[in-house]
Amino acid sequence: MRLPHDSLAFQMLGAAAAVRAVHEGTALPQAIEDVATHLRLDRVADAATRGAIQDLAYRSVRQFGTTRALVTQLVTRPPGALVDSLLAVALALLIEGEKGDGSKVGRGGYSAFTVVDQAVSAAASEPKTAHARGLVNAVLRRFLREHKTLMPAVLKDDEARWNLPAWWLKLLRKAYPEQWTTLAESMNARPPMTLRINTRRISVRDYLQNLANAGMAGTAVGDQAVRLARAFPVSQVPGFATGDVSVQDAGAQLAAPLCELSDGMRVLDACAAPGGKTGHLLELADVHVTAVESDEQRAARIHDNLARLGRQAEVVVGDASRPGDWWNGQQFDRILADVPCSASGIVRRHPDIRWLRRETDIAKLITEQRRIVSQLWPLLKPGGILVYVTCSIFPTEGEEQALWFGAQLPDAIRLQAPGQLLPGVKAPEPAGGTLAGQASLPSDHDGFYYARFQKRA
């Protein structure tokens, strides 16, 4: 049975395939792209369908802890991989908002009855799931009948309640005994769409007027940051195509200003893809930037982003921890080391990370972070500044690393920096006063850690 592309059933089946791929280890953006390719969805003609599949997939992955517990409770035998994911997609819609009481739910404003009906149609349309259409119908209808008793029972389990792995919750409780629930809740919230304004081209005030003229509402939330009242496709955002603005979280916008740039400096942007920080560096001053990225495909995205901004950098495909393979011997005035990490601070934007990461990954990442910074330190001029950045909220990748660097790096002087930024928590003002770009930073930012070191002249 062929399903219309604009039907909820077709979109649920596509989302289920993407969710299944995440369970098998594929990152969610890649999983969605693979599904779109398999379904032969055109980027323009099928943009609405692609968007709906993406929306459903992201909802499902955010609620995976809860839906997995519900399926375990409601199904006596494993229903099969794709059926399991289809149930997860449908249940994620039903438990959202009014917890399945019949109110309209989801992006399309569907009733609970419609969600069930379309889930059954989705199952019936696919040979791999057709045998389970009766099961899908029975499970979802039972959930609607019994959700008032099912949900409290299921949510006694921490993974189901917080939609985070048990090991992740253990680390949160240990690091933030008084704030861990706030952090856990923030990880399941929908992130804002925040723009970085290229103030060389347009002031924040003038850009806000441009937004208003386009019928969009926005608020200034930093020296160069504007948060939109609601998200829009970038194709609709005024000035995006011409490089007046870029999409970048308010917390991430601190990185480039913390480098304290001056015209003529040589700057190394290590682990640079997709190039958001590279572009910001070039917007702040007339500097020569070397952007190093180990993945060739991701390095290509740096070129794409810079082309939109009308900026140029020397993009090098290479391993930041092996500068001997790509460094020409000229030292840098500034090094921005945005190192690989657990990405625990950005899971509201990338909800698949929590399910793809393993507790054993943390120790490996800590070792890699130390290796990268230690290898980059000799590339810094005396008097130069290295900015260490992670998008993590785990102290082992933040303050504990900064203490290690301060003790191990020769001639390193630790400078004032924001330290740990926690999502959903207002950043405290540093003891020495505010830093560039931080004075008006709101609590609605992702999680980052920042430390700065100057090499003794």
Secondary structure, DSSP 8 states (H G I E B T S, - for coil): ----TTSHHHHHHHHHHHHHHHHTT--HHHHHHHHHHHTT--TTTTHHHHHHHHHHHHHHHHTHHHHHHHHHHH-SS---HHHHHHHHHHHHHHHSTTTSSS--BTTTTB-HHHHHHHHHHHHHHSTTTGGGHHHHHHHHHHHHHHHHHHHHHHTTSHHHHH-S-HHHHHHHHHH-TTTHHHHHHHTTS----EEEE-TTT--HHHHHHHHHHTT--EEE-SSSEEEESS---GGGSTTTTTTSEEE--TTGGGTTGGG---TT-EEEEES-TT-HHHHHHHHHS--EEEEEES-HHHHHHHHHHHHHHT---EEEES-TT-GGGT--S--EEEEEEE-----TTSTTT-TTHHHH--HHHHHHHHHHHHHHHHHHGGGEEEEEEEEEEES---GGGTHHHHHHHHHHSTTEEEEEEEEEE-TTS-----TT---TTTTT--S-S--EEEEEEEE--
